[in-house]
């Protein structure tokens, strides 16, 4: 499996690489670093999984606008950045209009491991389950519900500090 990674936190990209997946990235230095998000999306073969890990909602919106024209129906955008429940629903609806999927995810450390709570429609979660299984193990990620519920996990409970390298 290959994954596109657009973001600044190298640790998450390296964890995906260490799980045996080919990572094509921009914003961090990996074995396959490219200059921008469009180049990342173009370098992936279908079905594409593009992970976003950006600092704010505006940067996420711009990255989605950059990558979706390079993608195809059935491809998935996974956002590890911040957002609110409404953002997740809106992004999922927008990508659904071009038959793509959206998953919002909140990741945080637990000792040496990684816990992830994801939000998205069931078909989107099925498309990226292997990524989360490899990244953190089957018992260390949970599907919290519809789009926006992964973001919601970041705002509630002990995981509100987020994933920090």
C-alpha positions in Angstrom: 0.0 0.0 0.0 1.2 3.5 -0.7 0.1 6.7 1.1 0.4 10.3 0.3 1.3 12.5 3.3 1.0 16.3 3.3 2.0 17.9 6.6 4.8 19.0 8.9 4.9 16.4 11.6 7.5 13.9 10.4 6.9 11.4 13.1 3.5 10.3 11.7 4.9 10.0 8.2 7.8 7.9 9.5 5.3 5.7 11.5 3.4 5.0 8.3 6.7 4.2 6.5 7.9 1.9 9.4 4.6 0.0 9.0 5.8 -1.1 5.6 3.9 1.3 3.4 5.4 3.5 0.7 5.0 7.2 1.7 5.1 9.9 -0.9 5.2 13.2 1.0 5.6 17.0 0.9 6.3 19.2 3.9 8.5 16.5 5.6 11.6 14.7 4.6 11.0 11.0 3.7 12.5 8.6 1.2 10.0 10.0 -1.4 9.6 13.7 -0.8 8.0 15.9 -3.4 7.6 19.7 -3.7 3.8 20.1 -3.3 0.4 18.4 -2.7 -0.4 18.1 -6.4 2.8 16.2 -7.0 2.0 13.9 -4.1 -1.5 13.1 -5.5 -0.1 12.6 -9.0 2.6 10.2 -7.7 0.1 7.8 -6.1 -1.5 4.9 -7.9 -5.3 4.2 -7.4 -6.9 3.8 -5.1 -5.2 6.8 -3.5 -5.0 7.5 0.2 -3.9 11.1 0.9 -3.3 12.0 4.5 -3.3 15.7 5.5 -1.7 16.8 8.7 -1.8 20.6 8.6 -2.0 23.3 11.2 -5.3 24.9 10.6 -8.6 24.5 8.7 -7.7 27.0 6.0 -4.5 25.1 5.1 -6.6 21.9 5.0 -9.2 23.4 2.7 -6.5 24.5 0.3 -4.8 21.1 0.3 -8.1 19.4 -0.4 -8.7 21.8 -3.3 -5.2 20.9 -4.6 -5.4 17.1 -4.4 -9.0 16.2 -5.3 -8.7 17.1 -9.0 -5.8 14.6 -9.2 -7.8 11.9 -7.5 -10.5 9.5 -8.8 -13.7 8.0 -7.4 -13.0 5.8 -4.5 -9.9 7.6 -3.3 -9.7 8.8 0.3 -8.6 12.0 2.0 -7.7 11.4 5.7 -7.3 14.5 7.8 -5.1 14.3 10.9 -5.3 18.0 11.4 -7.8 20.0 13.5 -11.4 20.7 12.7 -14.9 20.8 14.1 -17.7 18.3 13.6 -19.3 20.5 11.0 -16.0 20.7 9.1 -15.9 17.0 8.8 -19.5 16.7 7.6 -18.9 19.5 5.1 -15.7 18.1 3.7 -17.2 14.6 3.5 -20.2 16.0 1.6 -18.0 18.0 -0.8 -15.8 15.0 -1.7 -18.8 12.7 -2.0 -20.0 15.0 -4.8 -17.0 13.6 -6.8 -17.4 10.1 -5.3 -14.4 10.4 -3.1 -14.2 9.6 0.7 -13.2 11.7 3.7 -12.1 10.5 7.1 -11.2 12.8 10.0 -8.8 11.4 12.6 -7.5 12.5 15.9 -4.2 10.8 16.8 -2.4 10.9 20.1 0.4 9.1 21.8 -0.1 6.4 24.5 3.4 5.5 25.7 5.3 4.3 22.7 2.0 3.5 20.8 -0.5 5.6 18.9 -4.2 5.8 19.6 -6.4 7.1 16.8 -10.1 7.9 16.7 -11.6 8.3 13.3 -14.8 9.7 11.9 -16.3 8.9 8.5 -18.9 6.9 6.6 -18.4 3.1 6.8 -17.3 2.7 3.2 -14.6 5.3 3.8 -13.4 3.6 6.9 -13.3 0.2 5.1 -11.1 1.8 2.5 -8.5 3.0 5.0 -8.7 0.3 7.7 -5.5 -1.3 6.6 -3.7 2.0 7.0 -4.9 2.4 10.6 -4.3 -1.3 11.4 -0.7 -1.0 10.2 -0.2 2.4 11.9 -1.5 1.6 15.3 -2.8 -2.0 15.5 -6.4 -3.2 15.4 -7.0 -2.6 19.1 -5.5 1.0 19.1 -7.9 2.8 16.7 -11.6 3.2 16.8 -14.3 4.3 14.4 -16.2 7.0 16.4 -19.1 7.6 14.0 -19.9 9.8 11.0 -17.7 12.5 9.6 -16.7 14.9 12.2 -16.6 12.4 15.1 -12.8 12.1 14.8 -12.4 15.8 15.2 -14.9 15.7 18.1 -12.5 13.3 19.9 -9.9 16.0 19.9 -12.2 18.3 21.8 -13.3 15.8 24.4 -11.7 13.5 26.9 -8.1 12.9 27.8 -7.0 12.9 24.2 -7.7 16.6 23.8 -3.9 17.4 23.7 -3.6 15.8 20.3 -0.7 14.0 18.8 2.6 15.6 19.6 5.9 14.3 18.3 
